[in-house]
Amino acid sequence: MSQASPGKEAWASRIGVILAVTGSAVGLGNFLRFPGLAAQYGGGAFMIPYAVAFLLLGLPIAWVEWSMGRYGGARGFNSSPGIYRAIWKTPAAPYFGVLSMIVPVMIYMYYVYVEAWCLAYAMRYLFGAMDFGSAAEYEQFFSAFVGEGGHGNALMIPGEGLLGSAVFFLVVCFAINFTLIYRGLTRGIEWFCKWAMPALIVCGLIVLVRVLTLGTPDPAIPEQNVLAGLGYMWNPGTNEGGLLKSLANPEIWLAAAGQIFFSLSVGFGIIITYSSYLRREDDIALSSVTACAGNGFCEVALGGLITIPAAFVFLGVAFVQNPPGTFGMGFVALPNVFGQMPAGNVFGFLFFFLLFLAAVTSSLSMLQPAIALLEEGLGLGRKASVAMLGFITAVGAGFVVFFSKDFIALDTIDFWIGTFGIYVLATFQVILFGWVLGVDRGFEELRRGAEIRIPTFFKYVIKYVAPVYLLTIIGFWFHNEFLTVPDEPGKTTRLRQILDSLEVQLSLALIFTVGILFTLLIAQSVKRWKAAERAQVEVIP
Amino acid sequence: MTLGGWIVMALSVGGMTGLLSWCIYKVVSTPGSTEHLHSTADIETPDIEDD
């Protein structure tokens, strides 16, 4: 067997690194959540706060998390409560870590369910069970599959029984995820990111070409053409009232920042945990920019060009303006595209299966922050920690599946944790970095081993711009949603939703219950850390 | 699709593609980058070895 030359090996490993780093950030947020949110908030209008958030919040706060994680790791901590305690010498510091526990754990509860939808769709394509005749039939199938019509309906699809149901695939996904993490088989993920993620991107590019060449599939409805679909996605001011009215709504800025954080895994508590395992001389600056860029490319250039235009062309503007939940649009729109492609079943299988695998890598990483706390704070072994988390997340996922009518539980938890919770955690972390750790000390950590030089300009962004930006938006949002009565008929507020809906109240009760559980676990961890520190002082007088 | 739409699309898609291309160039052109660059997927947690 001939040996590869050193030059070839170097190229292969560099390409491997690019693929692994960019691929690690790709997940359901890019292809499914982003189009759903962009559609809800007016397409092109959404892109303005989205771009601002990417530059002023996403990139800088990704650096913040990588730096604080490595800083804490060098001081012996891997869980975010421990890392916050290492940075901020106050008894309250570790308790801010409650958010960095409940955010990934509770997102896992619904993320694994959407992962199950991907697996189910992939299997249906594999066995040729996705050949529906019209766009309306695809919509009806999805609605029945996820139980949109009533609570408990996701347990069984009429005519197909339990084996075709979303619940069955959820159980399969839980089994796969927890087997991988319980048996410590997560190392294979690096290999997967190198090869399966590029395959997903290539598959996405092929689907994109098909979407852009759809023209006007139904001549009877000439206004539903691909150019108009692209217009819905990209024209600023698609919504009623135009661009300025859209931008005057603080929730669009909150949702855009939340989406940036969600898809970059910033404000999740994941990056801070993983970076605590890095060596002091490792690069964190270029690594995080490359991950953010790869993720942004998949989201904007693929997610933004495929899903909304396809939904617009096949299902019309009414569907796009009122999509089936935040994650549902892709499951209704994309099967229509595959139905118009040669070898559509093969592409349908490949796309949803690769998306499922991408979701597996993301969902496994969501469990690591809580595992780190249980090991570090309570002294549990990995397997005991995984078993405990398995129980907590299974209860939560069951809740999401049962309260399926209009995606009420999924969308409520996605907003309060996947948007609001992430937002609050990112705000806390950027203030901790800029004002407690100190922006100079933080940048010293960031620049150690860095393969690129981060401009000093970002010191001011992190210390002043990002906190003011985040706090201003949340202030206006809180005022609009909790302190004012809407003047438009039919418009509701978050306060109204909480007061009027029992399901929303139960979803928030679940969030608080998980929050209390992790507060107690952190309190126990603090006791152990203090005892260990006292013991160290006694040994070294 | 309006002119504004074309501009937003070109800036968004072009911006992300440009940033990714620059990152790829930096990774490829920086000596030793492969040993120092990491993602959450390739970072090994020591607890896996403990079990």
Interface residues (C-beta under 8 A of the other chain):
Chain A: A10 W11 S13 R14 G16 V17 I18 A20 V21 T22 G23 S24 A25 G44 M47 I48 A51 N78 G184 T186 R187 I189 E190 F192 C193 L227 A228 L230 G231 M233 W234 N235 P236 G237 S265 I270 I271 Y274 S275 Y277 L278 E281 D282 D283 I284 L286 S287 V289 T290 A291 C292 A293 G294 G296 F297 E299 V300 A301 G304 L305 T361 S365 Q368 I371 A372 E375 G381 R382 K383 G449 E451 I452
Chain B: M1 T2 G4 G5 W6 V8 M9 L11 S12 V13 G15 M16 T17 L19 L20 W22 C23 I24 K26 V27 V28 T30 S33 T34 H36 L37 H38 S39 T40 A41 D42 I43 E44 T45 P46 D47 I48 D50 D51
